[in-house]
Amino acid sequence: MSNLEELDLHLVVFCEKRFIDGYDLKSNIINHLLRLNKFVFNISSRLPLNNQIYLSSNEDCQLSFKDFEDKVISCVDYFSDCKRGQCHIYSYPYQAKRYESITNNFPDGLFKSVRQVSLYDERPFEHEFFVKIAKSFPFMEKLTIYNKKTQKNKLHEQSKDDNRHLSIIQYPYLTYLNLNDVHDNYVEQFLLDTKTCLSRELELEVDYEPVERVTHNFTRDATRINCSKLIYFCVPSEIPIQQQLKDYFPHTKIHSV
Protein backbone atom coordinates (compact mmCIF):
# COMPACT_ATOMS: atom_id res chain seq x y z
CA MET A 1 0.00 0.00 0.00
CA SER A 2 2.87 2.40 0.66
CA ASN A 3 3.76 2.40 -3.07
CA LEU A 4 0.20 3.12 -4.28
CA GLU A 5 0.24 6.18 -6.61
CA GLU A 6 -3.56 6.58 -7.15
CA LEU A 7 -6.57 5.70 -4.95
CA ASP A 8 -10.32 5.89 -5.69
CA LEU A 9 -12.36 5.26 -2.53
CA HIS A 10 -16.18 5.14 -2.24
CA LEU A 11 -17.74 4.07 1.07
CA VAL A 12 -21.02 4.10 2.99
CA VAL A 13 -20.34 3.31 6.65
CA PHE A 14 -22.72 2.84 9.59
CA CYS A 15 -20.84 3.90 12.71
CA GLU A 16 -21.50 3.55 16.44
CA LYS A 17 -19.47 6.29 18.13
CA ARG A 18 -18.11 8.78 15.60
CA PHE A 19 -18.19 9.81 11.97
CA ILE A 20 -15.46 9.05 9.47
CA ASP A 21 -13.90 12.42 8.78
CA GLY A 22 -10.78 14.16 7.48
CA TYR A 23 -8.78 13.07 10.51
CA ASP A 24 -9.39 9.40 9.73
CA LEU A 25 -8.46 9.77 6.07
CA LYS A 26 -5.19 11.58 6.82
CA SER A 27 -4.03 9.49 9.76
CA ASN A 28 -5.17 6.08 8.49
CA ILE A 29 -4.69 6.41 4.72
CA ILE A 30 -2.85 9.44 3.39
CA ASN A 31 -0.02 9.39 5.95
CA HIS A 32 0.72 5.76 5.04
CA LEU A 33 0.71 6.28 1.27
CA LEU A 34 3.86 8.30 0.74
CA ARG A 35 3.77 8.05 -3.06
CA LEU A 36 0.06 8.83 -3.40
CA ASN A 37 -0.39 11.37 -6.21
CA LYS A 38 -4.17 11.28 -6.64
CA PHE A 39 -6.86 10.53 -4.04
CA VAL A 40 -10.49 10.52 -5.14
CA PHE A 41 -12.96 9.74 -2.37
CA ASN A 42 -16.67 9.84 -1.58
CA ILE A 43 -17.49 8.72 1.96
CA SER A 44 -20.82 8.84 3.77
CA SER A 45 -20.94 7.82 7.44
CA ARG A 46 -24.01 7.60 9.66
CA LEU A 47 -24.61 6.97 13.35
CA PRO A 48 -27.42 7.05 15.92
CA LEU A 49 -27.78 10.21 17.99
CA ASN A 50 -27.96 8.37 21.29
CA ASN A 51 -24.20 7.80 21.09
CA GLN A 52 -21.50 10.40 21.67
CA ILE A 53 -21.09 12.56 18.55
CA TYR A 54 -17.54 13.24 17.48
CA LEU A 55 -18.32 15.99 14.98
CA SER A 56 -20.37 19.12 15.56
CA SER A 57 -19.91 21.12 12.36
CA ASN A 58 -18.65 21.10 8.78
CA GLU A 59 -15.54 22.99 9.90
CA ASP A 60 -14.57 20.14 12.23
CA CYS A 61 -14.90 17.72 9.34
CA GLN A 62 -12.45 19.70 7.22
CA LEU A 63 -9.81 20.70 9.76
CA SER A 64 -7.50 17.82 8.93
CA PHE A 65 -7.52 18.71 5.23
CA LYS A 66 -6.06 22.21 5.43
CA ASP A 67 -2.87 20.97 3.74
CA PHE A 68 -4.61 18.66 1.26
CA GLU A 69 -4.03 19.64 -2.38
CA ASP A 70 -7.50 18.93 -3.80
CA LYS A 71 -10.68 20.67 -2.73
CA VAL A 72 -12.59 18.79 -0.04
CA ILE A 73 -16.32 19.25 0.56
CA SER A 74 -18.04 18.20 3.77
CA CYS A 75 -21.63 18.21 4.92
CA VAL A 76 -22.80 17.27 8.43
CA ASP A 77 -26.48 16.84 9.37
CA TYR A 78 -28.36 15.80 12.48
CA PHE A 79 -31.96 14.51 12.34
CA SER A 80 -33.83 14.73 15.63
CA ASP A 81 -36.99 12.95 14.44
CA CYS A 82 -35.26 9.75 13.40
CA LYS A 83 -32.40 10.26 15.91
CA ARG A 84 -29.46 9.88 13.57
CA GLY A 85 -26.67 11.93 12.06
CA GLN A 86 -24.74 11.77 8.82
CA CYS A 87 -21.45 13.11 7.53
CA HIS A 88 -20.62 13.25 3.84
CA ILE A 89 -17.10 14.12 2.71
CA TYR A 90 -15.80 13.94 -0.82
CA SER A 91 -13.11 15.23 -3.12
CA TYR A 92 -14.20 17.81 -5.65
CA PRO A 93 -14.73 17.71 -8.64
CA TYR A 94 -17.18 14.92 -7.77
CA GLN A 95 -16.89 11.91 -10.07
CA ALA A 96 -19.59 9.49 -8.90
CA LYS A 97 -22.86 9.01 -10.81
CA ARG A 98 -25.00 9.03 -7.63
CA TYR A 99 -25.41 11.63 -4.89
CA GLU A 100 -27.68 10.48 -2.07
CA SER A 101 -29.40 11.94 1.01
CA ILE A 102 -28.99 15.60 0.05
CA THR A 103 -30.35 18.00 2.67
CA ASN A 104 -30.93 21.75 2.92
CA ASN A 105 -27.33 21.87 4.10
CA PHE A 106 -26.17 20.94 0.59
CA PRO A 107 -23.21 23.10 -0.56
CA ASP A 108 -23.15 24.72 -3.98
CA GLY A 109 -21.27 23.02 -6.78
CA LEU A 110 -21.52 21.61 -10.29
CA PHE A 111 -21.89 17.83 -10.58
CA LYS A 112 -21.88 16.95 -14.28
CA SER A 113 -21.25 13.24 -13.73
CA VAL A 114 -24.25 12.66 -11.44
CA ARG A 115 -27.29 10.96 -12.96
CA GLN A 116 -29.16 9.76 -9.85
CA VAL A 117 -30.06 11.96 -6.86
CA SER A 118 -32.00 11.48 -3.63
CA LEU A 119 -33.14 14.23 -1.24
CA TYR A 120 -33.91 13.79 2.46
CA ASP A 121 -34.53 16.23 5.28
CA GLU A 122 -36.67 16.90 8.34
CA ARG A 123 -36.86 20.54 7.29
CA PRO A 124 -38.96 21.55 4.27
CA PHE A 125 -37.49 21.89 0.79
CA GLU A 126 -38.52 25.29 -0.58
CA HIS A 127 -38.75 26.26 -4.25
CA GLU A 128 -35.32 27.92 -4.13
CA PHE A 129 -33.77 24.65 -2.97
CA PHE A 130 -35.06 22.87 -6.08
CA VAL A 131 -33.63 25.68 -8.20
CA LYS A 132 -30.21 24.95 -6.67
CA ILE A 133 -30.58 21.20 -7.22
CA ALA A 134 -31.48 21.64 -10.89
CA LYS A 135 -28.46 23.91 -11.45
CA SER A 136 -26.04 21.67 -9.54
CA PHE A 137 -27.10 18.47 -11.32
CA PRO A 138 -27.79 19.56 -14.92
CA PHE A 139 -27.79 15.96 -16.28
CA MET A 140 -29.89 14.40 -13.52
CA GLU A 141 -32.06 11.54 -14.82
CA LYS A 142 -33.50 10.01 -11.64
CA LEU A 143 -34.70 11.83 -8.53
CA THR A 144 -36.13 10.45 -5.27
CA ILE A 145 -37.49 12.72 -2.52
CA TYR A 146 -38.17 11.91 1.13
CA ASN A 147 -39.75 14.82 2.98
CA LYS A 148 -42.99 14.96 4.97
CA LYS A 149 -42.69 18.61 6.03
CA THR A 150 -44.94 21.24 4.48
CA GLN A 151 -43.23 24.07 2.61
CA LYS A 152 -43.20 27.18 4.79
CA ASN A 153 -42.80 29.71 1.98
CA LYS A 154 -45.86 28.29 0.28
CA LEU A 155 -48.00 29.89 2.98
CA HIS A 156 -46.85 33.31 1.74
CA GLU A 157 -47.16 32.64 -1.98
CA GLN A 158 -49.94 34.10 -4.08
CA SER A 159 -52.11 31.09 -4.82
CA LYS A 160 -54.50 33.04 -7.02
CA ASP A 161 -52.04 33.07 -9.92
CA ASP A 162 -50.77 29.51 -9.32
CA ASN A 163 -47.30 30.85 -8.42
CA ARG A 164 -46.62 32.53 -11.74
CA HIS A 165 -44.25 34.94 -9.99
CA LEU A 166 -41.79 32.07 -9.32
CA SER A 167 -38.96 31.02 -11.63
CA ILE A 168 -39.77 27.88 -13.61
CA ILE A 169 -37.25 25.10 -12.96
CA GLN A 170 -35.97 23.12 -15.95
CA TYR A 171 -35.31 19.36 -15.73
CA PRO A 172 -34.22 18.55 -19.30
CA TYR A 173 -33.03 14.98 -18.67
CA LEU A 174 -35.31 13.82 -15.85
CA THR A 175 -37.03 10.51 -16.73
CA TYR A 176 -37.79 9.04 -13.27
CA LEU A 177 -39.26 10.73 -10.19
CA ASN A 178 -40.16 9.04 -6.90
CA LEU A 179 -42.62 10.95 -4.68
CA ASN A 180 -43.96 8.04 -2.65
CA ASP A 181 -42.85 9.44 0.70
CA VAL A 182 -43.51 13.19 0.51
CA HIS A 183 -45.93 15.91 1.56
CA ASP A 184 -48.45 17.01 -1.09
CA ASN A 185 -46.43 20.22 -1.54
CA TYR A 186 -43.72 18.31 -3.40
CA VAL A 187 -46.19 16.59 -5.69
CA GLU A 188 -47.48 20.05 -6.54
CA GLN A 189 -43.90 21.33 -6.90
CA PHE A 190 -43.34 19.00 -9.85
CA LEU A 191 -46.80 18.92 -11.39
CA LEU A 192 -47.40 22.68 -11.55
CA ASP A 193 -46.11 23.95 -14.89
CA THR A 194 -45.56 27.39 -13.31
CA LYS A 195 -42.96 25.82 -11.00
CA THR A 196 -41.47 22.98 -13.02
CA CYS A 197 -40.86 22.29 -16.70
CA LEU A 198 -40.64 18.60 -17.56
CA SER A 199 -38.97 18.24 -20.95
CA ARG A 200 -39.44 14.49 -21.34
CA GLU A 201 -41.90 11.73 -20.65
CA LEU A 202 -41.66 10.87 -16.98
CA GLU A 203 -41.95 7.68 -14.95
CA LEU A 204 -43.57 8.93 -11.74
CA GLU A 205 -43.82 6.83 -8.58
CA VAL A 206 -46.61 8.39 -6.51
CA ASP A 207 -49.85 7.43 -4.76
CA TYR A 208 -53.20 8.21 -6.35
CA GLU A 209 -54.61 10.34 -3.50
CA PRO A 210 -52.01 13.17 -3.47
CA VAL A 211 -52.27 13.54 -7.24
CA GLU A 212 -56.05 13.73 -6.95
CA ARG A 213 -55.73 16.46 -4.31
CA VAL A 214 -53.05 18.48 -6.11
CA THR A 215 -54.91 18.41 -9.44
CA HIS A 216 -58.22 19.37 -7.74
CA ASN A 217 -59.79 16.08 -8.72
CA PHE A 218 -58.20 16.23 -12.19
CA THR A 219 -59.63 19.62 -13.15
CA ARG A 220 -56.72 22.00 -12.50
CA ASP A 221 -55.34 23.57 -15.67
CA ALA A 222 -51.95 24.46 -14.13
CA THR A 223 -51.09 20.79 -13.57
CA ARG A 224 -52.48 19.47 -16.85
CA ILE A 225 -49.34 19.95 -18.97
CA ASN A 226 -46.97 18.09 -16.65
CA CYS A 227 -49.52 15.35 -16.00
CA SER A 228 -49.66 14.77 -19.75
CA LYS A 229 -45.92 13.85 -19.61
CA LEU A 230 -46.51 10.86 -17.30
CA ILE A 231 -45.85 7.45 -18.81
CA TYR A 232 -48.31 5.63 -16.56
CA PHE A 233 -50.63 6.32 -13.63
CA CYS A 234 -52.04 3.79 -11.18
CA VAL A 235 -55.61 4.06 -9.94
CA PRO A 236 -57.01 2.00 -7.01
CA SER A 237 -59.28 -0.78 -8.25
CA GLU A 238 -62.28 0.55 -6.32
CA ILE A 239 -62.16 3.85 -8.26
CA PRO A 240 -63.70 3.71 -11.75
CA ILE A 241 -61.57 5.04 -14.60
CA GLN A 242 -63.84 7.70 -16.05
CA GLN A 243 -63.51 9.71 -19.23
CA GLN A 244 -62.54 12.82 -17.24
CA LEU A 245 -59.47 10.98 -15.98
CA LYS A 246 -58.56 9.74 -19.46
CA ASP A 247 -58.87 13.27 -20.86
CA TYR A 248 -56.59 14.63 -18.13
CA PHE A 249 -53.90 12.04 -18.94
CA PRO A 250 -54.24 11.82 -22.73
CA HIS A 251 -50.87 10.11 -23.36
CA THR A 252 -50.65 8.13 -20.11
CA LYS A 253 -51.23 4.41 -19.58
CA ILE A 254 -53.77 4.26 -16.76
CA HIS A 255 -53.67 1.06 -14.71
CA SER A 256 -56.18 -0.18 -12.18
CA VAL A 257 -54.46 -1.86 -9.23
N, C-alpha and C positions, 0 to 999 in steps of 0.2 A: 504493500500500500504506500510505502514511503516514496516510491518511484512513480506513482500515478501522476500524469501530466494534465488530465482532464477528468472532471467528475460531474455527472448529471444525476441529481438526487431528488426524487419525488416521494413524499411520505404523508400518510394520514395516521396519527398516533393518538390513542386514547390513554391519557395519563391519570395518575392517582394523586400526585402531590404538587407537581409543577409543570408548567409549559416547557416545550422545547423552544429555545430562543437562541439569540446570537451568541450567548456565552457558551452554550453546548456545542454549536457548530465550530466555533474557534478553538475551544479547548480540546474537543474530542475528535475533530476532523482536520481542520485547516492546519493546526499546529503540528500535526503528525504527517502532513503531506508537503514536504519541503519543496518538491518540484512541481507542485500544482500550479498550472498556468490559467486554467479556466474552471470555475465552479458555478454550475447552474443548479439552483435548488428551488423547491416549492414544497413547503412543509406546513401542514395544518395539525395542530395539537389541541386536544379537548380534555377537560376534566370537570368533575362535579364540584359545585361551589361549597359543599360541606367540608371539603379539605382545605388545608392552608394554601392560599394562592401565592405563587412566587412573583408573578408579574402584576403590576398595577396600572401600567400605561404603555402606550406605543414607544415612548422614549426609552423606557427600561428595556424593551425588546431590542432596540437598536444600539444600545450603548457599546456593546462589544464589537460593533462593526465600524467604528469611527475610522479605522485604518484599512478598511476593506476597499479594494479598488473599484468594484462594480457597485452600482446603486442597489440598495437593499430597502424593500418596502415591508412594513409591518402593520398589522391591524389586530388589536385586542378588543374583545367584546365579552361582556358578562350579561347573562340572561337570568333574571330573578324568577320569572315564572316557571321555567323548567329547571332552574338551579344548576346551571352549567356555564362554563366559560370556554372561549376558544381563542387561539392565537394563530395567526396566519403570517408567515414570513416567506418572502421569495425574492429571488434576484430579478432585476428589471434591466432590460426588456424581458417580459414574461413570454415563455415559449410553449406552455402547455395549451391544449385545445379545450380544457375545461377549467372553469372558475366557479367554485361552489360556496354556498353559505355566505353570500355577500350581504352586508348590513348597511345601515345608514352611515356607519363609520368608514365606508369604502373610500379609499383615497383616489384622487384623480389619476388618470393615466390612459394610455392608448394600448389596446390589447388586440392586435390584428390577427393573432393566431387562434384566438378563442372562438369556438363554435357553439359550446354548450355552457349555459349559465344557470345558476340557481340563486334565489334571493330568500333570505330568512331574517326576520327581526321581530322583537316584541314591541317595537315602536312603529308607528305607521310609515309607509312609503308614500311620500307626497309626489305630486306631478313633476316637480323639479328633479326629484331623485331619478325618475324614469328617463328624464331628458339626459341626465348624466350617464345612465347605463347605456342608452342608445348611442351616445357619442363615444363612450369608452370601448364598446364592443361593436364596431361597425359591421362585422361579418357574422354576428350572432344568428344561429339557425334554430336553436332550441332554448326555451326559457321555462323554468319552473319557479313558482312563487309560493312561499309559505308565509302568510301574514293574516292574522285574524283581527287586527286593530283597524278601526275606522279612520279614514283620513281626516285629520284635523282641519286642514285648509279648505276642505270641501264645504265645511259649514259656513265659510265666508265667501264662497264663490257665487256668482250670479247664475242661478239655475234657470232663470227665464230664457236665457239665450243658449242653453246647453253648453256653457263654457267656451263660447266662441272667442273670448278674450285670451285664451291660453294658446301657447305655441303647440302646433301639431307635431307629434313625435313620429319620426320615420323609422320603420323596421323593414328595410328592403330585402333581407334574406331570411326573415323569420318564417319557419314552416311548421313549428311545433310549439304549443303553449299549454302548460299545465296549470290550471286554476282550481284544482280540486280542494285545496285547503286554504281558502282565502275569504276575506270579507267581500261583500257585494261590491264595495267601492272599486276593487281591482278588476272585477269582471266588467264594470262600467268603464274603467280606465282604458281597457283594450277594445271594447265594443263601440264606444263613442267615436265617430269619425272626426269630431272636433277636438279630440285629444290624441288619437292614434291613427296613423295611416298604415294599413296592412297592404303591402305591395304584391303579396302572393297568396295562393290558396293556403289555408291554415288548418292543421290538425289541432283541434282544441279539446283538451280534457277538462270537462266541467260538468257539474250537476245541472239537471234541468231547472230546478226551482230558482236559483239565482239568475239564470238567463231570462226566465219568465218575468222576474221582478224588474230587472234592469231594462228590459225592452218594453215594459208596461204592457205585459201580456201580448207581446209581439205586435205592437201598434206604433212604437216609437220610431219616427223617421230618422233621428240622429244615430240610431244603432243599426239601421237597415243595411247600409253599405258594407260595414265590416262583417255583419252576419252573413251576407251573401258570399263572403270569401271562405266560409267554413266548409270543409270537405264532408264532414258528417255531423249529425246531431242526434243524440239518444233521448228518446221520450219514454217515460214510464209506461208500462203496458196498460195500466188502468186509465190512461189519458188518451182519448181518441185523437188520431192525427187528422185534423180538419184542414179544409182548403186554405183558411187564413194562415195556418202554420206553413203550408207548402208555398204559399205566395211570399211569405217573409223570408224563406230560405230557398230561393228559386234554383240554385245550383248545388244544393246540399243533399246528401243522402241521409234521409231521416229514418232512424231505426227505432223500433219499439222493443224495449227490453224489460 
